[in-house]
């Protein structure tokens, strides 16, 4: 996942995004990607401070 992130990006899978529901972070889709060591493509999300 490190290769997908920019310098200040915080990326996560859907499991972590679900756990952040209701937090003070905005979680936005960042596409579907193959991740090393996991079978199949996974939805990736980007976190940023809530506006």
Buried (B, 14 or more C-beta within 10 A) or exposed (E): BEEEEEEEEEBBBEEEBEEBEEEEBEBEEBEEBEBEEEEEEBBBBBBEEEE
